[in-house]
Amino acid sequence: MATCLENVQMPSCVWFEAGEKRNALMSMLAGTLFFMGWWFIIDAHAKYHTEMVSAYHVCGVLGTLSLFMVNSVTNAQIRGDAYNGGCMGARGARFWMFVGFVIGFAAVIAACWILFANFVAKDAPHHWPGVALFMQNIFIFLGSLTYKFGRSEDQWN
């Protein structure tokens, strides 16, 4: 398989070859995604406050918690290169990041469930609160992934 793809050249992309500006660009993109996610749910709650149950906001809070959990661990800590302290070492860092991803993905799944169970299947008069809740959690999760994996590794420490 390697011989078939040896001569294929990928065009340069501004996101992957931005050089020293890559970290700043990815951080701004991640922050914009996070902001847009919370903006959608604030808009939906402001306009349709009677249809928005307060418990729906738990999904967004858990997504935000996931963002902080995933991005509090560097790749060097996961590999075990630059991790000297702690009671669990690199294994604890991997577990922490895994739990963060599980919480983030669970928030997206819960938002999808709320969207379809309470706004689509029940034929609610307005679908926007459910769509906004789902988009909030998708954007927070995408912001978390962008901030974690979009930045260049040599400037993380």
N, C-alpha and C positions, 0 to 999 in steps of 0.2 A: 504494500500500500504506500510505503514511503517513496518508492520510485515513481509512482504516478503523480504525486503531488510535489515533486522536487522543484519543478520549474514554475509553479504557480506563485505569482508575486501579489501580495496584498497591497492595495493602495494605502498611502499614508492617511491616517485619520487624525483630525485635530484633537480628539479626546485622548487618543493613546500616545500621541507623540507631541504633546504640548510642552514637553521639557519641564522647566522649573515652574511653570504656571499650572501644571496638571493638578497638583494638590489643591490649589486655590479654586480652580474651576470645579473640581469634583465636590469640594466642600460647599461652594455656592449652590451647585445643583442639588445636593442633598438637603441643604437648608431650605431651598425653594420648594422641593417636594414635601418636606415636613410642614412648612408653612401652608402650602396649598391644601394638604390633607386636613389640617385643623381649620382652615378657612371654610372648607366645604361644610363641615359639621356645625360650625358656628352659624353659617348662613342658614342651614336647614333648621337648626334649633330656634333661631330668631324668627324665621317666617312661619314655621309649623310647630310651635312650642306645645300645642295640645296633642299632637300626634307623636312627639318625641318623648319616650319614656326615659327618665333619668338613668336607668340601668343600662341604656344603650351606650352611654359614654364610657363604660368600663372597657369596651373593646379598644377605644382610642387610648385610654390610659395604659392598658397593657401593651399596646403597640409601641407607645412612647417608652415604657419601661424596657421593652425588648431592644429598642434602638440604643438605649444607654448601656444595656448589658452586652450587646454584641460589640459595640464600638469601644468598650472600656478595656478590651483585651487586644494587644498587638499581635501581629504574626510572629514576631520574635518570641513572645511569651508562649504561643501555641507550639512553636517548634522546639522550645526549650533552650534556645540560644542565649537569651538575655533575661532569664528568670532565675533569681538567686534565692528569693524568700518565699514565704508562704508555707503552709503545712502540706499542700498537695502538689506543688510545683507545676509543671507543664500539664499534667493530667487534670488538675483543678481548673486551669485556664481553659482547657478544651471543654471540660464539662460546663463551665460557666457560659461559654459562647454557645454551646449546644442548647442549653436551657433557654438562652436568649432567643435563639432561632425558633425553638419550639413555641415559646410564648408569642412571638411575632406572627408565626404562621397560624397559630390557634386564634389569634385576634382577627386575622383575615378570614379564616373559616367561620368564626362566630358572626362576623359582620355579614358574610354571604348568607348564612343561615337566617339571620334576622331580616335581611332584605327579602328573601324569598318567602319565609314563613309569615311575616307580619305586613309586608307591603305588596307583594305580588300575588301570593296564593289567596289572601283574604280580600283581594280586589279593593284595596284601600283607595280613597279618593285622590290621594297624592302619593306618588311613588318617590318623589325627590328625597324625603328624609332617609329612606332606606338606601337609595343610590349614593347619597352623600356619605352615609356611614360606611358603606363599602369602599367608596373612593378614598375616604379618609385613611382607612387601614391599609389599602393598597399603596397609597402614596407614602405613608410612613414606612412601610416595609421596603418599598423601593428606595426611599431616602436612606434607610439603614444599610441596604446592600450597596448603594452608590458610595456612601461614605466609607464603608469597610473595604470594599474591593476596587473602587475606582481610583484611589490615590496610589502614588508610586511608593514602593516599599522602602526605598533607601532613605526617605525623609520621615519615617514613622516614629523613630525612637527619640 
